[in-house]
C-alpha cells in the first residue's frame, strides 16, 4: 500500500496511539514531533510489528517555518491522511504568564495546524481523495479562565475545521474534528499543572480508537465519552458568564 498518514505530535499520548492504529491498518507513516529519539523508537516498533514504511521528521512546530519544511520534505510522498494532533497549553493567569509561551501556543495549536492543512489539502483535492483529522478539545466550547489562550486556540480549531469540512463536502476529502475531554497524556505535566480537579481522565488509546473510527466514517465532529458529549452540549447552550466560573474552579491549583 502506498498510502501515507502524517501525524504531528506522534511521540506520545493520542498521537502515538493513532500511529499504532494506522500502522495496524497498514498505512505507511510520517511521524512528526520534537523528540527524535522517541520518534525513531516508535518508527522501529511499527515497522517491526506491521511491515510498513516509516519516515521521521523531528520538527518543532513552534518554529514559524516548520510547516513549510515538513511539506517540502514530502513533496514526492502521497499523503492521504493528515492528523494535526500536536498541541499544548499553559496554566496560569494570562497577565502573569510568559508571553513567549502564549505565543508558541498560538503557533503550534493554530498557525501550524492551519498551514499544514492548507499545504496538504491541495494535493488531496487534486487526487480527489484524502482525510484530515484536527484534534481540538472539549475546551473549544467555552472560555477557559487560567487556561485562556489554550481554550481559545481549540475554539479556533473546532470552528475552522467544521467550516472547512463544509467547504470540502463532495470533494472526496473529509475533515474530522476530534474533541477529547481530559485524557491521560503528558499534557498536564508539560503545562505544569496537575490533572483537572475531580475529573475522570480517559485513556489515550480509547480516545485514539474513537477518533480513528470517526475519521474513517468521515464524521465532522467526534467527542469521545458520554460525559464529555453531555458536558459539551451543555457548555454550548449556556452563556459564557455561567460556564467561565465553572472552568476556573475545575482548573484551580
LINCOR-V81920 format. One record per helix or strand of 2 or more residues. SS is the DSSP state (@ for helix, = for strand). FROM is the first residue (numbers start at 1). LEN is the number of residues. If there is no record, write none. Layout:
ss=(SS/SS)
from=(FROM/FROM)
len=(LEN/LEN)
This chain:
ss=(=/@/=/@/=/@/=/@/@/=/@/@/=/=/@/=/@/=/@/@)
from=(4/13/28/36/54/66/79/94/99/130/138/148/173/183/187/202/204/221/226/240)
len=(5/12/6/15/5/8/6/3/29/6/4/20/6/2/4/2/14/2/12/11)
